[in-house]
Amino acid sequence: MSRNTAAATRRLQRSVTDAIPAGLGAHTLLPGLIAYRGSGKTFRLPNAGRPYALVVLEGALTINQLGNSTQYSPGDFLISEIHTPPVAETNDLPWTVLVYEYTSEEIALTLLRIDEIGSTSRATRQTLDTEESRLLFSLHRLIELSDETEGSFLQELVRNEISYRLLTGVHGAAVATSITGFQIDFDIVNINGWIKRNFRQSFSVEDLARASGMSASSFHRKFRDVVQMGPVRCQKVLRLSEARRLLLEGAASVSDVAVMVGYESASQFTREYKREFGKSPRQDITHLQERLHRLAERGTAT
């Protein structure tokens, strides 16, 4: 473990220790963030039905899985899998672990916005240490926000950051697999990256399938498994999100923005925009601008 990772682990451990009462057992710090402290020889792992990332803060865990035995020391992460065993072995020393639960929706939305999923095979030792220390620091910041008055808003931002660090770091493939139950197909990930860079263009599922060497039905099924939505839906979400950003900036009229993001028909754009965001483009942007104005006035008043 590098000096930076060791320091980040100690800082996170102190945050957990300060946030939970003395004693053994499970302590919920925030929804989806649970600290476990014990001194016995076994630890019952969380239910793998809800995906999670577990980091050891004190002591050590040993996982016996599919005939292999792996030890996790302070600063090490375990990403849940379908076949993760229900029990881990521990040493006799006191141990503390932190469990961060995430949802398929959080991971899917982050997958839409990144170009590449990380993996252990591509990481150097220095890269791994940097990524791990940043992930540990993000978890530390999430705990710090538990007492903030603006906690819920800022927690969502930090959770987005954690999703990003999980997916782009060395655990990326494992995290993506944990929400689908399938091994990640990097050809699909590459196609998803192409869609994000070229969402303004017209394309067919058949074209993408041919580029991946699959039938259209197989490609659509595998794409949905990885990205949690079909390729056409993926393109639509990207187009409408970019359109909303451009309209909010006042970059162009509704009809011009429709063309800029790839729509040939302004009426089709308006229909799909309303279906996605619940309001027509003009109504939605007016509503957002009013909210921003109120927030700015509130900030000035304080």
Backbone bond lengths (Angstrom), bond angles and torsions (degrees), N, CA, C in turn:
res aa  C-N    CA-C-N  psi(-1)  N-CA   C-N-CA  omega(-1)  CA-C   N-CA-C  phi
1 M - - - 1.463 - - 1.524 109.71 -
2 S 1.329 117.19 134.48 1.457 120.65 179.55 1.526 110.79 -73.98
3 R 1.335 114.51 167.17 1.455 119.70 178.86 1.525 111.03 -63.11
4 N 1.342 117.10 -39.65 1.469 120.55 -179.59 1.527 111.59 -64.98
5 T 1.344 116.42 -43.89 1.467 120.05 179.57 1.522 110.55 -65.66
6 A 1.340 116.67 -40.93 1.467 120.20 178.78 1.528 110.66 -62.19
7 A 1.342 117.17 -42.43 1.464 120.65 179.39 1.518 110.94 -65.64
8 A 1.347 116.69 -41.38 1.467 120.26 179.01 1.518 111.13 -65.21
9 T 1.330 117.26 -36.57 1.469 121.11 178.42 1.519 110.61 -65.86
10 R 1.326 116.85 -44.46 1.481 120.53 179.49 1.524 110.64 -63.80
11 R 1.318 117.23 -40.26 1.465 120.66 179.70 1.523 110.49 -64.49
12 L 1.330 116.67 -42.77 1.455 120.14 178.07 1.521 110.90 -65.21
13 Q 1.317 117.60 -40.00 1.469 120.82 178.03 1.527 110.89 -61.61
14 R 1.335 116.82 -42.68 1.472 119.57 178.68 1.525 110.68 -62.55
15 S 1.340 117.09 -40.18 1.462 120.29 178.80 1.525 110.89 -61.71
16 V 1.337 115.81 -43.03 1.464 119.90 179.42 1.521 110.33 -65.67
17 T 1.338 116.85 -44.08 1.469 120.90 -179.22 1.523 110.78 -61.18
18 D 1.328 117.23 -40.96 1.471 120.90 180.00 1.519 111.89 -70.15
19 A 1.335 116.86 -26.05 1.468 120.41 -172.95 1.516 113.60 -89.74
20 I 1.332 118.28 -18.03 1.463 119.75 -175.95 1.520 110.08 -115.63
21 P 1.318 117.03 151.84 1.466 120.06 178.49 1.523 110.93 -71.49
22 A 1.330 114.48 163.43 1.460 118.96 177.07 1.524 109.45 -64.87
23 G 1.310 116.32 154.03 1.458 119.84 178.86 1.504 112.32 115.37
24 L 1.312 115.25 166.13 1.443 121.67 -176.94 1.527 110.58 -92.87
25 G 1.332 115.63 168.77 1.462 120.06 176.15 1.518 112.59 113.61
26 A 1.334 114.97 -166.82 1.466 122.47 -177.93 1.523 109.95 -97.07
27 H 1.320 116.71 137.69 1.465 121.92 -179.24 1.527 108.44 -133.80
28 T 1.324 117.29 116.88 1.455 121.80 179.07 1.520 109.58 -82.77
29 L 1.327 116.22 115.80 1.461 121.32 179.74 1.525 111.03 -84.92
30 L 1.316 115.38 -42.24 1.459 124.57 177.43 1.520 106.67 -149.33
31 P 1.318 118.79 161.75 1.467 118.25 174.71 1.527 110.77 -54.96
32 G 1.322 116.15 123.30 1.450 120.41 -179.82 1.514 115.05 84.37
33 L 1.321 117.75 5.53 1.471 121.57 179.14 1.526 107.98 -132.45
34 I 1.330 116.27 107.67 1.468 121.61 -172.97 1.516 109.98 -126.45
35 A 1.327 115.43 133.24 1.461 121.31 175.02 1.522 108.70 -102.41
36 Y 1.319 116.08 137.08 1.468 122.22 176.90 1.524 108.40 -119.11
37 R 1.325 115.66 132.67 1.461 120.53 178.22 1.525 108.27 -130.40
38 G 1.319 116.42 134.79 1.464 119.18 -179.49 1.516 111.56 -158.34
39 S 1.337 115.38 177.76 1.463 120.62 178.75 1.530 111.35 -140.59
40 G 1.326 116.69 5.84 1.457 120.38 179.92 1.513 111.98 -81.80
41 K 1.327 115.75 -176.54 1.467 120.95 -175.69 1.520 113.02 -92.29
42 T 1.322 116.97 -5.78 1.463 119.80 176.94 1.524 109.90 -136.41
43 F 1.322 115.22 156.87 1.459 122.35 177.79 1.520 107.67 -136.64
44 R 1.319 116.19 121.79 1.460 119.89 178.47 1.523 108.56 -79.12
45 L 1.321 115.39 114.81 1.462 120.92 -177.99 1.529 110.90 -69.53
46 P 1.335 117.14 155.43 1.472 119.73 177.67 1.526 111.08 -61.16
47 N 1.308 114.90 161.35 1.465 120.97 177.58 1.527 109.71 -63.74
48 A 1.332 116.36 122.30 1.464 120.49 -178.50 1.523 112.16 -71.84
49 G 1.348 118.26 -2.03 1.459 120.19 176.74 1.508 112.02 -63.15
50 R 1.347 116.59 -27.08 1.466 120.37 173.15 1.525 107.27 -112.15
51 P 1.327 118.77 120.04 1.461 120.61 -173.79 1.529 111.78 -62.58
52 Y 1.324 115.85 148.21 1.459 120.27 -178.86 1.522 110.56 -153.11
53 A 1.334 113.92 160.88 1.465 122.43 169.67 1.518 106.35 -115.86
54 L 1.314 116.89 128.76 1.462 122.70 -179.65 1.519 108.51 -114.04
55 V 1.334 116.67 132.71 1.459 120.35 175.93 1.528 108.70 -122.58
56 V 1.315 115.85 133.07 1.467 121.98 177.83 1.525 108.16 -81.53
57 L 1.335 116.10 129.81 1.462 121.15 178.66 1.522 112.61 -108.46
58 E 1.323 116.27 -27.28 1.468 120.82 -178.02 1.519 108.24 -152.06
59 G 1.347 117.20 142.44 1.452 120.32 -178.62 1.517 110.93 80.30
60 A 1.323 116.10 -152.77 1.463 121.03 -179.49 1.513 109.71 -154.59
61 L 1.329 116.05 147.73 1.460 122.53 175.36 1.523 109.03 -118.42
62 T 1.329 116.12 146.29 1.457 121.44 173.25 1.517 108.33 -121.71
63 I 1.333 115.67 124.97 1.463 122.02 -179.70 1.518 108.32 -108.84
64 N 1.329 116.41 123.95 1.459 122.18 174.80 1.523 107.60 -102.37
65 Q 1.336 115.72 110.56 1.460 120.33 -171.50 1.516 110.38 -140.36
66 L 1.323 115.60 125.42 1.462 121.80 177.25 1.526 112.05 51.14
67 G 1.342 115.86 40.44 1.452 121.14 176.64 1.517 114.42 83.24
68 N 1.331 118.07 -1.65 1.467 121.55 178.66 1.512 110.85 -111.67
69 S 1.324 116.16 145.77 1.459 122.31 179.05 1.525 108.54 -113.83
70 T 1.329 116.95 123.57 1.467 121.74 -178.22 1.514 109.35 -125.21
71 Q 1.332 116.34 131.42 1.465 120.36 178.30 1.524 109.87 -100.67
72 Y 1.322 115.41 136.30 1.458 122.38 178.66 1.522 108.66 -114.52
73 S 1.315 115.78 120.22 1.461 122.91 -179.28 1.525 109.62 -104.59
74 P 1.347 118.70 173.87 1.466 120.16 178.90 1.527 112.53 -52.40
75 G 1.338 115.74 130.43 1.455 122.12 -178.08 1.516 114.00 94.16
76 D 1.347 117.98 -10.73 1.462 121.39 -179.96 1.528 110.61 -85.89
77 F 1.348 115.56 143.26 1.460 121.68 179.73 1.523 110.91 -108.07
78 L 1.322 115.07 141.55 1.464 123.01 170.55 1.519 107.54 -117.18
79 I 1.330 117.39 126.12 1.460 122.55 176.08 1.523 107.85 -101.55
80 S 1.320 116.94 127.14 1.458 120.81 -176.05 1.522 111.29 -63.83
81 E 1.318 115.68 148.52 1.458 122.71 175.96 1.523 107.71 -135.11
82 I 1.319 115.54 167.32 1.469 119.19 179.05 1.515 110.83 -58.49
83 H 1.355 116.22 -37.39 1.456 119.27 -177.10 1.529 112.84 -98.00
84 T 1.347 118.31 17.20 1.462 119.59 174.38 1.521 109.01 -61.82
85 P 1.340 119.00 127.90 1.467 120.64 -177.37 1.532 111.47 -65.85
86 P 1.314 117.80 158.05 1.469 120.13 -177.50 1.525 114.10 -76.44
87 V 1.342 117.45 -17.42 1.464 120.11 -173.89 1.526 109.82 -132.53
88 A 1.328 115.89 139.10 1.463 122.38 172.84 1.524 108.48 -112.86
89 E 1.311 115.94 149.27 1.462 120.78 175.17 1.521 109.00 -90.30
90 T 1.325 116.73 145.91 1.458 121.22 179.36 1.520 109.14 -128.65
91 N 1.330 116.14 166.48 1.453 118.80 172.79 1.524 109.17 -84.82
92 D 1.315 117.08 -179.69 1.464 120.63 -176.77 1.524 112.84 -79.31
93 L 1.322 117.50 -10.75 1.453 120.03 -179.23 1.525 110.22 -74.27
94 P 1.309 119.19 158.28 1.472 119.21 174.08 1.521 109.63 -59.08
95 W 1.320 116.30 142.49 1.455 120.54 179.43 1.529 109.46 -132.23
96 T 1.318 114.32 150.65 1.462 121.62 178.32 1.521 108.33 -138.50
97 V 1.317 116.65 131.77 1.467 120.95 175.74 1.523 108.20 -131.00
98 L 1.327 115.12 153.42 1.460 121.80 176.95 1.522 107.88 -119.31
99 V 1.326 115.97 130.30 1.470 121.54 -178.84 1.526 109.11 -113.16
100 Y 1.324 115.48 124.84 1.461 122.28 177.30 1.520 108.36 -111.22
101 E 1.333 117.02 113.21 1.460 121.80 179.32 1.525 109.66 -91.57
102 Y 1.331 116.38 138.85 1.454 120.35 177.84 1.524 108.93 -130.35
103 T 1.315 116.10 163.43 1.457 120.55 -177.56 1.527 110.36 -108.88
104 S 1.319 115.71 159.65 1.465 120.06 177.52 1.521 110.55 -63.49
105 E 1.355 117.56 -32.48 1.459 120.41 179.44 1.530 110.99 -65.01
106 E 1.339 116.99 -43.41 1.462 120.32 179.23 1.528 111.44 -60.59
107 I 1.320 115.67 -45.49 1.460 119.72 -177.73 1.526 110.65 -69.32
108 A 1.344 116.98 -40.21 1.466 120.43 -179.55 1.523 111.00 -63.01
109 L 1.333 117.72 -42.48 1.462 120.55 179.87 1.523 111.14 -65.03
110 T 1.320 116.78 -35.34 1.467 119.85 178.02 1.523 110.25 -71.86
111 L 1.327 117.05 -38.33 1.467 120.50 176.98 1.521 111.57 -57.01
112 L 1.331 115.89 -33.56 1.461 120.00 179.65 1.521 112.40 -65.42
113 R 1.331 117.43 -23.09 1.459 120.23 -169.31 1.525 113.85 -109.15
114 I 1.330 117.17 -1.83 1.462 118.81 -179.90 1.527 109.57 -112.45
115 D 1.307 115.86 158.43 1.462 120.54 -177.19 1.521 112.97 -97.62
116 E 1.325 117.44 -18.40 1.458 118.67 -174.60 1.521 109.99 -153.08
117 I 1.323 115.77 140.35 1.458 121.91 175.11 1.525 108.30 -93.65
118 G 1.326 116.20 136.54 1.455 120.48 -179.69 1.519 111.85 -76.51
119 S 1.324 116.41 164.03 1.464 121.67 176.26 1.518 108.90 -157.69
120 T 1.323 116.11 156.92 1.461 120.97 -178.01 1.516 111.49 -65.82
121 S 1.333 117.40 -28.96 1.469 120.10 -175.78 1.520 112.41 -67.70
122 R 1.348 117.04 -21.39 1.460 120.02 -176.22 1.527 112.68 -99.46
123 A 1.331 117.66 -3.99 1.462 120.49 -169.87 1.525 112.11 -94.74
124 T 1.324 115.74 136.28 1.455 120.77 168.93 1.520 107.35 -85.17
125 R 1.308 116.26 168.13 1.458 120.40 179.23 1.524 111.07 -60.92
126 Q 1.331 116.16 -41.42 1.457 120.34 -179.57 1.526 111.07 -66.50
127 T 1.338 116.58 -42.19 1.463 120.43 178.37 1.514 110.99 -62.02
128 L 1.332 116.05 -44.52 1.458 120.54 -179.36 1.520 110.77 -59.66
129 D 1.338 117.19 -45.88 1.467 120.94 -178.86 1.525 111.36 -62.58
130 T 1.339 115.89 -41.30 1.463 119.70 179.88 1.522 110.87 -64.16
131 E 1.336 116.51 -45.66 1.458 120.62 -178.99 1.527 111.49 -64.52
132 E 1.338 116.81 -42.17 1.465 119.90 -179.20 1.525 111.41 -64.72
133 S 1.337 116.90 -42.81 1.463 119.49 -178.96 1.528 110.81 -66.02
134 R 1.329 117.73 -36.55 1.468 120.52 177.71 1.523 111.33 -66.86
135 L 1.322 116.86 -40.28 1.467 120.75 177.98 1.518 110.43 -64.90
136 L 1.323 117.43 -42.80 1.464 121.32 177.52 1.527 110.76 -61.68
137 F 1.327 117.05 -40.42 1.454 120.46 179.63 1.527 111.06 -66.76
138 S 1.324 117.72 -37.14 1.465 120.70 177.63 1.526 110.81 -62.43
139 L 1.330 116.94 -41.99 1.466 120.61 176.85 1.521 110.77 -63.67
140 H 1.321 116.71 -38.95 1.464 121.68 177.03 1.529 110.17 -60.09
141 R 1.334 116.98 -44.43 1.461 120.30 179.94 1.524 111.72 -65.62
142 L 1.328 117.26 -34.67 1.457 120.31 178.66 1.523 110.44 -63.33
143 I 1.322 117.28 -41.70 1.463 120.72 178.35 1.526 110.64 -64.93
144 E 1.324 116.97 -40.60 1.463 120.74 179.78 1.526 112.11 -60.25
145 L 1.337 116.54 -29.00 1.465 120.50 -177.19 1.525 112.88 -78.72
146 S 1.323 117.87 -5.42 1.470 119.99 -176.49 1.524 112.27 -63.81
147 D 1.336 117.93 -23.69 1.461 121.49 -179.26 1.527 113.52 -104.06
148 E 1.334 116.86 0.56 1.464 120.50 -178.26 1.529 110.86 -76.78
149 T 1.335 116.52 144.05 1.469 119.76 178.17 1.531 110.81 -68.27
150 E 1.351 116.66 -31.41 1.464 120.25 177.45 1.523 110.35 -92.97
151 G 1.324 116.18 22.71 1.458 121.79 -169.89 1.510 115.45 -52.03
152 S 1.328 118.07 -47.90 1.459 120.00 -172.53 1.522 111.51 -63.23
153 F 1.330 117.66 -39.91 1.469 120.51 179.63 1.522 110.56 -67.81
154 L 1.332 116.51 -47.66 1.462 120.01 -177.51 1.526 111.54 -70.44
155 Q 1.334 116.51 -32.72 1.468 119.18 177.52 1.523 110.81 -61.30
156 E 1.334 116.71 -39.04 1.463 119.82 179.56 1.529 110.61 -62.68
157 L 1.331 116.34 -39.14 1.462 120.12 178.29 1.530 110.90 -64.37
158 V 1.330 116.32 -43.08 1.459 119.63 -179.00 1.526 110.30 -69.54
159 R 1.333 117.38 -36.08 1.468 119.58 176.02 1.538 110.17 -62.04
160 N 1.331 117.26 -38.77 1.464 119.80 175.30 1.522 110.53 -61.29
161 E 1.327 115.46 -40.77 1.470 120.27 178.63 1.528 110.47 -63.71
162 I 1.325 116.85 -41.44 1.462 120.35 -180.00 1.523 110.39 -65.37
163 S 1.339 117.36 -41.81 1.469 120.38 176.78 1.519 110.25 -58.56
164 Y 1.325 116.03 -43.09 1.468 120.56 179.18 1.526 110.55 -62.15
165 R 1.322 117.52 -46.15 1.467 120.42 -177.34 1.529 111.26 -68.69
166 L 1.321 116.69 -34.78 1.465 119.12 176.88 1.522 111.14 -65.15
167 L 1.331 117.05 -42.09 1.462 120.67 -174.95 1.527 113.24 -78.68
168 T 1.316 117.74 -34.73 1.465 119.84 -177.26 1.513 112.37 -91.21
169 G 1.338 117.13 -10.56 1.454 120.61 178.17 1.513 112.40 -87.33
170 V 1.314 115.98 -167.67 1.462 121.12 -174.34 1.527 112.75 -67.27
171 H 1.340 116.47 -16.61 1.465 119.80 -179.39 1.524 112.33 -94.63
172 G 1.346 117.65 6.72 1.453 120.99 -171.87 1.508 114.86 -55.27
173 A 1.331 117.13 -49.60 1.465 120.11 -178.86 1.519 111.23 -63.25
174 A 1.342 117.09 -39.67 1.467 120.71 179.95 1.524 111.11 -66.37
175 V 1.339 117.33 -39.98 1.466 120.95 179.73 1.525 110.63 -66.10
176 A 1.331 116.16 -45.56 1.469 119.57 178.98 1.521 110.41 -62.68
177 T 1.322 117.11 -40.45 1.464 120.97 178.38 1.520 111.21 -64.74
178 S 1.334 117.13 -33.96 1.471 120.64 -175.74 1.515 112.59 -65.22
179 I 1.344 117.79 -23.10 1.472 118.90 -179.80 1.514 112.14 -95.94
180 T 1.324 117.48 -10.81 1.460 119.23 -177.62 1.520 112.93 -110.95
181 G 1.344 116.36 -26.73 1.460 120.03 -175.51 1.516 112.18 79.83
182 F 1.341 117.27 6.40 1.459 121.98 -179.63 1.523 109.15 -124.05
183 Q 1.327 117.16 152.21 1.454 120.43 172.21 1.526 108.52 -65.38
184 I 1.327 116.15 137.65 1.454 120.00 -177.52 1.523 110.94 -70.75
185 D 1.316 115.94 131.27 1.454 122.75 177.66 1.531 107.48 -96.21
186 F 1.335 116.72 110.30 1.453 119.44 -174.18 1.530 112.59 -69.97
187 D 1.343 118.45 -19.24 1.459 119.81 172.06 1.528 110.09 -63.41
188 I 1.332 115.78 -40.35 1.467 120.29 177.72 1.521 110.06 -65.63
189 V 1.330 116.77 -41.81 1.464 120.40 178.71 1.523 110.31 -60.88
190 N 1.327 116.80 -40.87 1.461 120.17 178.78 1.528 111.78 -65.37
191 I 1.343 116.67 -39.41 1.471 120.49 176.82 1.521 109.82 -63.95
192 N 1.324 116.45 -40.89 1.466 120.33 177.90 1.518 110.22 -60.39
193 G 1.338 116.95 -40.77 1.452 120.52 177.05 1.529 111.69 -63.32
194 W 1.347 116.56 -38.31 1.459 120.19 177.64 1.528 110.62 -63.25
195 I 1.327 117.04 -42.73 1.471 120.67 179.20 1.524 110.19 -60.41
196 K 1.330 117.36 -41.23 1.461 120.09 -178.83 1.521 112.09 -65.32
197 R 1.321 115.89 -33.01 1.467 119.35 179.82 1.530 112.11 -82.30
198 N 1.336 116.96 -20.98 1.477 120.64 -172.43 1.530 112.04 -128.95
199 F 1.336 116.61 31.29 1.467 118.73 -173.83 1.521 112.93 -66.02
200 R 1.334 117.90 -17.69 1.465 120.38 178.75 1.523 112.03 -74.71
201 Q 1.340 116.79 -20.81 1.456 120.66 -178.27 1.529 111.24 -80.50
202 S 1.323 115.25 156.02 1.463 120.16 172.77 1.523 108.68 -86.82
203 F 1.310 116.22 141.20 1.466 120.90 176.47 1.518 108.00 -154.10
204 S 1.305 116.02 163.93 1.461 120.70 177.09 1.518 109.30 -116.18
205 V 1.316 115.90 155.66 1.461 120.91 176.19 1.529 109.58 -59.63
206 E 1.331 116.21 -35.24 1.467 120.14 179.46 1.530 111.20 -62.33
207 D 1.343 117.45 -40.06 1.469 120.89 178.36 1.524 110.62 -62.41
208 L 1.335 116.00 -45.44 1.462 120.16 -179.39 1.527 111.10 -66.14
209 A 1.325 115.69 -38.53 1.466 119.88 179.30 1.519 110.87 -62.50
210 R 1.345 116.12 -43.76 1.474 119.77 179.13 1.525 110.68 -61.62
211 A 1.341 115.92 -40.19 1.472 119.84 179.44 1.522 111.22 -63.63
212 S 1.340 116.58 -26.54 1.467 121.18 179.73 1.521 112.68 -95.32
213 G 1.338 116.73 -3.10 1.458 119.97 -179.93 1.508 113.70 71.60
214 M 1.344 116.89 31.36 1.467 121.20 -178.39 1.512 110.00 -128.19
215 S 1.317 115.62 163.92 1.462 119.96 170.17 1.518 108.42 -71.88
216 A 1.320 116.79 159.74 1.465 120.89 -178.57 1.521 111.55 -60.17
217 S 1.331 117.21 -41.32 1.470 120.12 -177.72 1.527 110.83 -68.73
218 S 1.331 117.65 -42.06 1.464 120.92 178.75 1.519 110.92 -65.34
219 F 1.349 115.50 -42.90 1.466 119.24 179.54 1.522 110.85 -61.29
220 H 1.335 116.83 -47.10 1.463 120.49 -178.27 1.527 110.46 -60.57
221 R 1.321 117.12 -42.26 1.463 120.91 -179.20 1.536 110.81 -65.14
222 K 1.340 116.89 -45.63 1.461 120.04 -178.15 1.524 111.07 -69.30
223 F 1.329 117.29 -37.85 1.465 120.71 178.02 1.528 109.73 -61.65
224 R 1.328 115.80 -44.12 1.461 119.82 -179.73 1.524 111.19 -65.26
225 D 1.331 117.11 -36.91 1.468 120.68 177.86 1.521 111.18 -61.28
226 V 1.347 116.01 -40.68 1.465 120.35 -175.40 1.521 111.78 -80.97
227 V 1.336 117.77 -47.18 1.459 122.16 -171.20 1.530 112.35 -96.47
228 Q 1.338 117.13 -10.75 1.463 122.68 179.54 1.525 113.62 71.31
229 M 1.322 116.71 15.42 1.467 121.96 171.99 1.520 107.17 -161.64
230 G 1.325 116.86 160.76 1.453 120.52 -179.86 1.517 111.71 -73.56
231 P 1.353 117.92 163.98 1.466 120.58 -178.02 1.519 113.74 -63.19
232 V 1.318 118.60 -36.71 1.463 120.83 179.41 1.522 110.39 -68.33
233 R 1.321 116.43 -41.09 1.463 120.69 176.72 1.533 110.35 -64.14
234 C 1.323 116.04 -39.61 1.461 121.32 177.70 1.531 110.29 -58.76
235 Q 1.327 116.36 -47.35 1.456 120.47 179.08 1.533 110.94 -61.41
236 K 1.318 116.71 -41.81 1.468 121.03 -178.16 1.532 111.25 -63.71
237 V 1.329 116.68 -43.88 1.463 120.64 179.23 1.522 110.48 -61.37
238 L 1.328 116.94 -43.06 1.462 120.80 179.95 1.529 111.13 -65.39
239 R 1.330 116.86 -43.44 1.461 120.58 179.37 1.532 111.06 -61.51
240 L 1.326 116.93 -48.34 1.461 120.28 -175.66 1.525 111.92 -69.90
241 S 1.326 117.75 -35.32 1.469 120.52 177.28 1.524 110.63 -65.03
242 E 1.341 116.55 -41.63 1.463 120.16 177.55 1.528 110.55 -67.24
243 A 1.317 117.00 -38.57 1.468 120.26 178.06 1.521 110.67 -62.52
244 R 1.315 116.59 -42.86 1.471 119.96 179.59 1.526 110.27 -61.02
245 R 1.333 116.56 -42.19 1.461 120.61 179.66 1.525 110.63 -62.52
246 L 1.328 117.28 -45.22 1.463 121.35 -178.95 1.528 111.53 -64.69
247 L 1.321 116.55 -41.11 1.470 120.12 179.36 1.522 111.16 -66.02
248 L 1.318 116.40 -39.52 1.457 120.13 -179.49 1.527 110.45 -66.62
249 E 1.329 116.56 -31.56 1.465 120.65 177.37 1.531 111.96 -78.01
250 G 1.347 116.87 -11.06 1.457 120.29 -177.31 1.511 112.51 71.81
251 A 1.340 115.74 28.74 1.466 120.69 -174.34 1.520 112.70 -69.53
252 A 1.335 118.07 -29.98 1.470 120.76 -176.04 1.520 108.86 -167.65
253 S 1.319 115.94 174.98 1.462 121.39 177.58 1.527 109.83 -73.87
254 V 1.325 115.53 169.68 1.465 120.58 179.80 1.520 110.58 -59.45
255 S 1.347 117.03 -45.99 1.468 119.64 -177.74 1.527 111.39 -66.23
256 D 1.329 117.04 -37.78 1.462 119.94 179.03 1.532 111.19 -68.28
257 V 1.322 116.19 -41.39 1.473 120.00 179.17 1.520 110.07 -63.32
258 A 1.333 116.39 -38.85 1.469 120.02 178.33 1.520 110.76 -55.83
259 V 1.330 116.16 -44.78 1.470 120.60 179.02 1.525 110.35 -68.29
260 M 1.318 117.14 -39.86 1.468 121.52 -177.03 1.520 112.26 -60.75
261 V 1.346 117.41 -33.77 1.470 119.45 -177.93 1.525 112.42 -96.10
262 G 1.356 117.11 3.01 1.455 118.68 171.63 1.506 117.36 113.04
263 Y 1.342 118.63 3.54 1.467 120.64 179.11 1.529 110.17 -87.85
264 E 1.309 115.63 138.33 1.464 120.62 175.75 1.518 111.87 -89.39
265 S 1.350 115.78 -21.99 1.461 120.92 -176.94 1.527 109.63 -121.18
266 A 1.347 115.94 123.29 1.465 120.14 178.29 1.522 110.98 -66.15
267 S 1.335 117.24 -34.47 1.473 119.96 -179.38 1.524 110.66 -68.44
268 Q 1.338 117.59 -38.37 1.462 120.23 176.16 1.523 110.44 -65.20
269 F 1.335 115.86 -41.68 1.460 120.53 177.40 1.522 110.63 -58.54
270 T 1.335 117.56 -46.18 1.468 121.21 -178.79 1.523 111.00 -63.06
271 R 1.348 117.29 -42.02 1.466 120.59 179.10 1.527 111.20 -61.62
272 E 1.326 116.06 -46.94 1.466 119.23 -176.98 1.528 111.19 -71.34
273 Y 1.318 117.47 -34.01 1.462 121.43 176.48 1.533 110.00 -61.90
274 K 1.334 116.33 -46.69 1.466 120.31 -179.49 1.518 110.73 -64.94
275 R 1.336 116.81 -38.23 1.458 120.18 178.27 1.536 111.14 -64.26
276 E 1.316 116.63 -35.01 1.467 121.20 -177.58 1.524 112.56 -79.52
277 F 1.337 117.21 -43.65 1.463 120.80 -172.09 1.525 114.47 -109.94
278 G 1.333 117.50 -3.40 1.459 120.09 175.05 1.517 115.39 86.91
279 K 1.325 118.19 -6.89 1.465 122.63 179.97 1.514 108.68 -142.29
280 S 1.336 115.73 160.23 1.460 119.12 173.87 1.528 108.45 -66.69
281 P 1.338 118.07 161.89 1.474 119.06 -179.23 1.524 113.31 -53.29
282 R 1.319 118.05 -47.77 1.471 120.17 -177.60 1.526 111.03 -64.89
283 Q 1.345 117.32 -43.43 1.465 120.67 179.33 1.529 111.30 -63.64
284 D 1.333 115.68 -42.28 1.459 120.12 -178.68 1.519 111.25 -64.66
285 I 1.320 118.01 -47.06 1.454 121.30 -178.12 1.526 110.75 -66.35
286 T 1.351 117.32 -39.89 1.468 120.53 175.94 1.524 110.22 -59.44
287 H 1.330 116.40 -44.74 1.468 121.24 179.66 1.532 110.60 -62.11
288 L 1.327 116.98 -44.69 1.462 120.56 -179.68 1.528 111.34 -65.09
289 Q 1.324 116.76 -40.89 1.465 120.27 179.69 1.525 111.37 -65.04
290 E 1.330 116.33 -38.12 1.471 119.69 177.52 1.521 110.97 -65.17
291 R 1.335 116.18 -41.31 1.470 119.49 177.56 1.526 110.84 -62.52
292 L 1.327 116.87 -44.71 1.466 120.02 179.42 1.528 110.95 -63.05
293 H 1.335 116.41 -38.87 1.464 120.44 178.94 1.528 110.70 -63.61
294 R 1.333 116.68 -43.82 1.475 120.00 179.10 1.519 110.99 -63.14
295 L 1.336 116.13 -42.19 1.466 119.59 179.17 1.526 111.06 -63.74
296 A 1.346 115.94 -38.78 1.468 119.10 179.06 1.517 111.03 -65.99
297 E 1.334 116.66 -41.15 1.464 120.16 178.42 1.512 111.28 -64.29
298 R 1.346 116.14 -39.48 1.453 120.52 178.77 1.534 110.68 -64.36
299 G 1.342 115.33 -40.38 1.451 118.83 178.39 1.512 112.49 -65.40
300 T 1.360 116.88 -37.44 1.453 120.66 178.74 1.517 111.10 -67.93
301 A 1.343 115.94 -37.61 1.471 120.16 -178.94 1.518 112.42 -65.90
302 T 1.346 116.54 -31.97 1.462 119.06 -179.63 1.524 111.58 -84.65
